[in-house]
Amino acid sequence: MRLFAVIGALAGLAFGSGAAFAQAFDKPIKIMAPYAPGGNIDVTARIIADKLREVTGATVIVENKAGASGMIGSDIVARAAPDGTNLLVSANSLVAVPAIYGNAPYDWRAAFTPITHIQRVPAVLVVPPNSPIKTLADFIAMGKDGKFPVADSGVGTTNHLAIELIGEATNTKYTLVHYKGSGAAMIDVMAGQVPAQVDQLNAAIGNIKSGKLRAIAVSSDKRVPQLPDVPTFKESGVKGLENFTFATFTGLFGPAKMPPEVVAKINEAMVKVLKDPAVVARFAELTAEAYPTTPQETAAMFDAEDKMVVPLIKKLQIKPE
């Protein structure tokens, strides 16, 4: 059933359902960004929160709760009341991290209610401005002995898995330095304490444009307009990366067992948020594509991700450190 048909049907529900429908916006909404400030999840949460305040008239607060590669903050939402006032912004890592830790406090399929896709963004390999690494081939050469350090935003995050996918494709391996968010990792890379980082492009582009970081390659299918001089992985000429693309996509979730009418109400609001020209432009500035989906489409995207990355995690025997 299309969204407008759902909305039309909801309009005729009895008072009990109508009360639950309105309940989504008559209290402050807390959006959990389960990583440290400054990374892709945090940036995304704050962009949608600003517009969601306007669309709903509700107080919308973004809360950061870093730790355990996003599981601490995610678990807070999983245990919250399913009334639409506690929401979670999460990336592909929602399905990867539990597979890595094994003893995750929740089963992502059972613990959360998918609401909508938010945006997707490619990854970028960055180095300090004075790094001797000039090309992706240079970076791959550094990975031959497994000793070259590369920063990421935490075990099981999309940044981590992107590095593992690069290594798998090129028969290389790196010493991974896991942080509690890409913002903290970026600070150390800019300071020269770690020689390279794989990050979401929307989180890194500000420091790339300011000259604090230098981009080596992006994982998009084509060069991004904001960085026309930065080649794609596919253009690198590196064997194994001829068809390499990768994207982090983010979604909005609530706790399990949210009333369908509350899910529909939040989805309706998010459609307005993500189609707003200012929001579309803001994400585009950060090299991300904003678009909403139905809850069912969102669930299918994360299910497909689960089927792709969990076998890789098991093959590489990725474990928490």
C-alpha positions, -999 to 999 in steps of 0.1 A, spaced: 0 0 0 14 34 -9 22 59 17 -7 82 9 -31 53 10 -17 44 44 -21 80 56 -56 81 43 -65 49 61 -50 62 93 -72 93 92 -103 71 97 -90 51 127 -107 51 160 -97 75 189 -74 49 205 -53 47 174 -56 84 168 -41 91 202 -12 68 195 -8 86 161 -5 120 178 17 107 205 46 106 182 50 144 183 34 156 216 66 149 236 103 157 229 119 134 204 153 121 213 175 109 184 204 87 194 236 90 174 256 61 190 290 74 181 312 104 191 304 138 176 318 147 143 313 115 123 288 105 96 261 93 120 263 125 142 263 148 112 233 130 97 213 130 129 218 167 133 207 176 98 175 157 101 168 168 136 169 205 126 143 200 99 122 175 119 117 202 146 102 224 119 81 197 103 66 183 136 67 213 159 83 190 185 114 195 205 141 172 188 173 165 207 203 146 194 222 126 220 256 110 215 265 79 234 297 64 220 311 29 228 312 -7 217 310 4 180 276 19 185 260 -9 206 258 11 238 237 39 223 217 15 202 208 -6 232 195 24 250 170 29 221 162 -9 220 152 -7 257 132 25 254 94 28 252 82 22 217 61 55 216 81 73 189 100 96 213 133 76 212 148 71 177 181 57 164 202 68 135 223 38 124 244 27 94 251 -6 78 271 -14 109 239 -21 128 240 -56 113 278 -61 113 286 -52 149 265 -79 166 281 -105 143 315 -93 154 309 -91 191 288 -123 193 274 -113 227 255 -82 215 228 -71 239 202 -73 212 192 -90 179 190 -61 154 161 -78 136 140 -82 168 151 -51 187 143 -23 163 115 -10 141 128 3 107 112 37 98 131 50 67 163 52 49 180 86 53 211 90 30 240 71 15 275 83 10 307 69 -4 339 62 15 371 82 11 407 73 18 425 103 34 460 111 46 477 141 61 486 168 36 524 160 38 520 123 34 542 106 9 512 86 -3 500 102 -35 479 75 -51 458 45 -42 486 22 -56 510 38 -30 485 30 -2 481 -6 -14 518 -10 -15 519 0 22 496 -30 30 519 -58 19 534 -66 54 503 -58 75 521 -32 96 508 0 81 483 17 105 449 28 92 423 46 114 386 38 114 356 47 136 353 14 155 352 -24 151 324 -34 127 317 1 115 314 6 77 348 24 77 363 -8 92 345 -31 68 355 -9 38 392 -14 47 386 -51 51 369 -52 17 399 -33 1 423 -57 17 403 -88 6 402 -75 -30 439 -66 -32 454 -93 -9 467 -67 15 463 -62 52 467 -33 76 471 -26 113 437 -12 121 434 15 147 398 15 160 383 47 175 350 55 191 339 75 161 354 89 130 358 124 144 383 113 170 402 93 143 403 122 120 419 144 146 448 120 150 452 116 112 453 154 108 479 156 135 500 129 118 496 104 146 480 78 123 491 79 86 457 71 69 420 68 75 390 55 56 359 76 64 326 86 50 331 114 26 304 136 42 323 136 75 357 142 59 350 167 31 352 198 52 387 190 63 396 179 28 385 212 13 403 232 41 435 214 33 438 196 67 434 162 49 443 150 14 419 127 -4 434 98 -23 404 81 -37 366 78 -33 345 46 -34 317 60 -55 309 47 -90 319 80 -105 339 110 -93 319 133 -70 313 168 -83 326 184 -50 360 168 -55 365 165 -93 402 159 -90 399 129 -67 398 96 -86 375 67 -78 389 33 -66 379 19 -100 401 44 -118 431 35 -97 444 8 -120 450 -14 -89 443 -51 -96 412 -63 -78 396 -28 -75 385 -25 -111 348 -27 -101 351 -17 -64 324 6 -50 312 10 -15 287 31 3 275 37 39 238 41 41 220 53 72 185 46 84 161 57 111 149 32 136 128 30 167 124 3 194 106 -29 186 68 -30 188 61 5 178 24 10 169 21 10 131 3 43 132 32 59 150 57 45 125 36 59 97 34 93 113 72 95 117 78 81 82 54 108 68 74 135 86 107 121 74 95 121 38 89 158 42 123 163 58 142 143 32 125 159 2 130 194 16 152 213 -9 174 227 19 180 192 33 187 177 -1 211 205 -8 228 201 26 234 164 21 246 171 -15 271 196 -1 284 167 20 284 143 -11 255 123 3 222 115 -14 191 120 7 160 99 -1 133 84 20 120 48 18 91 29 33 97 9 65 95 -23 45 121 -10 20 144 0 48 142 -34 64 150 -50 30 182 -29 26 195 -39 60 186 -75 54 206 -75 22 236 -59 40 234 -86 66 236 -113 40 267 -96 24 288 -86 54 282 -113 80 298 -140 58 328 -117 54 331 -112 91 330 -149 97 355 -156 70 380 -130 83 372 -140 119 368 -103 129 365 -100 166 363 -70 191 396 -58 205 
